[in-house]
């Protein structure tokens, strides 16, 4: 099967074919996940990756895991030398997510931890018996009460590390931002991703050429201008006026214009913007 990826695979009767694609986080998100919770989709995911300053080698903590949509994208971004520690308090969700990550081939990059982080914090499993040091460059929190874990996030986030909270209600954002400032985070901002689609339309509008003047305007002479230059300018203006009259193809009196119909393609914005998912709260842990 591995040798057939990204190639045409024909049916047994040779009348049809399909192309097998290697599973990507986007393909898992749109069709391969068992939706245990409301998942985060590509528009928000890409915005989160960018604002968390993730790169290969980064260590990320995430809570909660949910269906694993965002976790797979986090793993792809930090691979091959980075790691994602994802914490889920629901045992069945944690088990299903761990099986999913094995199917996706990300078991070396993702560690699933069954834990209530409000009580237990973000210590890594291998350091559970020790006092955890600051080890993560970024934190992604998708919980009903993200403000309840800000202090625990700060204890494992390195100075300059980035925080993102994903909350559907503005009241949650207000409490989270207050908690972040109280702990000492800086650059606290809230952003929202809204997609505004545009549709191409073909339309017709009237174009009016400039009116033909009955008399040529006489320019004021200056010492630098010669009589010969003035004659050349007047001849050029007469030629341009003749070209305009030939385009309109009708004699016009002074000041009159002729309506010319033109068809153009325009982009028309959809008046209603739909697609609010959640508010994204970003912050940076202050340098020591």
C-alpha positions in Angstrom: 0.0 0.0 0.0 2.9 2.4 0.8 4.2 2.0 -2.8 0.8 3.0 -4.2 0.5 6.3 -2.4 0.1 9.4 -4.7 -0.3 7.0 -7.7 -3.3 5.9 -9.8 -4.8 2.7 -8.6 -7.0 1.0 -11.2 -10.1 -1.1 -10.5 -10.0 -4.9 -11.3 -11.9 -4.4 -14.5 -9.7 -1.5 -15.5 -12.7 0.8 -16.1 -11.9 3.3 -13.4 -9.2 4.5 -11.1 -8.6 6.4 -7.9 -5.5 8.2 -6.5 -4.4 7.3 -3.1 -3.2 10.2 -1.0 -1.1 10.1 2.1 -3.2 11.1 5.1 -2.5 14.7 6.1 -3.9 16.6 9.1 -6.3 18.4 6.7 -7.6 15.0 5.4 -8.0 13.7 8.9 -9.8 16.8 9.9 -12.3 16.8 7.0 -13.0 13.1 6.9 -11.0 10.8 9.0 -11.8 11.8 12.6 -14.3 10.4 14.9 -16.0 13.6 16.2 -16.1 13.2 19.9 -16.2 17.0 20.4 -16.5 20.1 18.3 -13.2 20.2 16.3 -11.0 23.1 15.2 -10.9 23.6 11.4 -8.2 24.7 9.0 -8.8 28.5 9.1 -8.3 28.7 12.9 -5.6 26.0 12.9 -3.3 27.9 10.5 -3.8 31.1 12.4 -3.0 29.4 15.7 0.2 27.9 14.2 1.4 31.3 13.0 0.7 33.2 16.2 2.3 30.5 18.4 5.6 30.9 16.5 5.8 27.2 16.1 8.7 25.6 14.1 10.4 22.2 13.9 11.9 21.4 17.3 9.3 23.3 19.4 7.7 21.6 22.4 4.0 22.3 22.8 1.5 21.5 25.5 -2.2 21.2 24.6 -5.4 20.7 26.7 -7.8 19.3 25.9 -7.2 16.8 23.1 -10.8 16.3 22.0 -11.0 14.7 18.6 -7.3 15.3 17.8 -7.8 17.7 14.8 -5.5 20.4 16.1 -3.1 17.9 17.7 -2.2 16.4 14.3 -1.4 19.8 12.8 0.7 20.7 15.9 2.7 17.5 15.4 3.3 18.1 11.7 4.6 21.7 12.5 7.1 20.7 15.2 8.3 17.4 13.6 10.7 15.8 13.4 12.6 17.0 16.5 9.8 18.7 18.4 7.1 17.1 20.6 3.4 17.6 21.5 2.1 16.7 25.0 -1.6 16.7 24.8 -3.7 16.4 28.0 -7.2 15.0 28.1 -9.3 14.5 31.3 -11.9 12.1 29.7 -10.4 8.6 29.6 -12.4 7.3 26.6 -11.4 10.4 24.5 -7.8 10.0 25.5 -7.8 6.3 24.5 -9.5 7.0 21.1 -7.1 9.9 20.4 -4.1 7.8 21.2 -5.3 5.1 18.7 -5.8 7.8 16.1 -2.3 9.2 16.4 -0.9 5.7 16.0 -2.9 5.2 12.8 -1.6 8.5 11.6 2.0 7.5 12.3 2.5 10.3 14.9 3.0 8.2 18.0 6.7 9.3 18.2 5.8 13.0 18.1 2.6 13.0 20.2 2.3 11.9 23.9 -1.3 11.6 25.1 -1.7 12.1 28.9 -4.9 11.3 30.7 -5.1 14.0 33.4 -7.3 16.8 34.7 -4.8 19.7 34.3 -6.9 21.9 36.6 -5.8 19.7 39.5 -2.7 17.9 38.2 -1.0 20.6 36.0 1.2 20.0 32.9 4.1 17.9 34.2 5.3 15.4 31.7 4.6 11.7 32.4 8.3 10.9 32.8 8.7 13.8 35.3 5.4 13.2 37.1 7.2 12.5 40.4 9.5 15.5 40.2 9.0 19.2 40.2 8.6 20.0 36.5 10.9 22.7 35.1 10.0 25.1 32.3 10.1 23.0 29.1 7.4 24.2 26.6 7.7 26.9 24.0 4.0 27.1 23.4 0.7 26.3 25.1 -2.7 25.7 23.4 -5.6 25.6 25.8 -9.1 24.6 24.7 -11.0 24.3 28.0 -14.3 25.6 29.4 -12.4 27.6 32.0 -8.9 28.4 30.6 -8.3 31.0 33.3 -8.2 28.2 35.9 -4.9 26.8 34.5 -3.0 30.0 33.7 -0.7 29.7 36.6 0.0 26.0 35.9 0.7 26.9 32.2 3.1 29.7 33.3 5.1 27.2 35.5 6.1 25.0 32.5 6.3 27.7 29.8 9.7 29.1 29.0 10.2 32.9 29.2 9.1 34.3 25.8 6.8 31.3 25.3 3.5 31.8 23.6 0.0 31.1 24.9 -3.3 30.6 22.9 -6.7 30.1 24.4 -9.7 29.0 22.3 -13.0 30.2 23.8 -16.4 30.5 22.1 -17.7 33.2 24.5 -16.4 36.7 25.1 -16.9 36.4 28.9 -14.4 33.5 28.8 -11.9 35.7 27.0 -12.3 38.5 29.5 -11.6 36.2 32.5 -8.6 34.6 30.6 -7.1 37.9 29.7 -7.3 39.2 33.3 -5.7 36.0 34.6 -2.9 36.3 32.0 -2.1 39.8 33.1 -2.2 38.9 36.8 0.4 36.2 36.3 2.7 38.5 34.3 2.0 37.7 30.6 2.4 40.5 28.1 1.2 41.3 24.6 -2.3 40.0 25.5 -4.6 40.2 22.5 -7.8 38.7 21.3 -8.4 37.8 17.6 -11.2 36.2 15.6 -11.1 34.5 12.2 -14.0 35.3 9.9 -14.0 34.3 6.3 -15.7 36.7 3.8 -16.4 35.0 0.5 -16.4 37.0 -2.8 -18.3 35.9 -5.9 -17.3 36.9 -9.5 -20.1 38.7 -11.3 -20.3 40.0 -14.9 -21.8 43.5 -15.1 -22.2 46.4 -17.5 -21.7 50.1 -16.8 -21.6 53.3 -18.7 -18.3 55.1 -19.5 -18.4 58.7 -20.6 -15.4 60.0 -22.6 -14.2 63.5 -21.6 -16.1 66.3 -23.4 -14.5 68.0 -26.4 -13.8 71.6 -25.8 -14.8 74.2 -28.4 -11.7 76.2 -28.0 -8.2 75.2 -27.1 -7.1 76.6 -23.8 -4.3 79.0 -24.3 -1.4 78.5 -21.9 0.3 81.4 -20.3 3.6 82.1 -21.9 6.7 82.2 -19.8 10.2 83.4 -20.6 11.4 79.7 -20.9 8.8 78.8 -23.6 9.4 79.6 -27.2 6.9 80.3 -30.0 8.0 77.1 -31.7 7.2 74.9 -28.6 3.7 76.5 -28.4 3.0 75.6 -32.0 4.1 72.0 -31.5 1.9 71.7 -28.4 -1.2 73.1 -30.2 -0.7 70.7 -33.2 -0.5 67.7 -30.8 -3.7 68.8 -29.0 -5.5 69.0 -32.4 -4.4 65.5 -33.3 -5.6 64.1 -29.9 -8.9 65.9 -30.3 -9.4 64.3 -33.8 -8.7 60.8 -32.4 -11.3 61.3 -29.7 -13.9 62.4 -32.2 -13.2 59.4 -34.5 -13.7 57.0 -31.5 -17.1 58.4 -30.7 -17.9 58.3 -34.4 -20.4 61.2 -34.1 -19.9 64.9 -34.2 -20.4 66.5 -30.9 -21.0 70.0 -29.8 -18.9 71.7 -27.1 -19.4 70.1 -23.7 -21.5 67.1 -25.0 -20.6 63.5 -24.2 -21.5 60.1 -25.6 -22.5 57.1 -23.4 -20.3 54.0 -24.0 -21.4 50.6 -22.6 -18.6 48.4 -21.2 -18.8 44.9 -19.7 -16.5 44.1 -16.9 -15.9 41.3 -14.3 -16.2 42.4 -10.7 -15.9 40.6 -7.3 -18.9 41.1 -5.1 -18.7 40.5 -1.4 -21.3 38.4 0.4 -23.0 40.8 2.8 -23.4 38.3 5.7 -20.2 36.9 7.2 -20.9 33.5 8.9 -18.5 31.2 10.5 -17.7 32.3 14.0 -16.1 29.4 15.8 -14.3 30.9 18.8 -12.2 33.8 20.0 -8.5 33.3 20.0 -6.6 34.8 23.0 -2.8 35.2 22.5 -0.2 36.2 25.0 3.6 36.0 25.7 5.2 34.9 29.0 7.4 37.8 30.1 11.1 37.4 30.1 12.7 36.8 33.5 
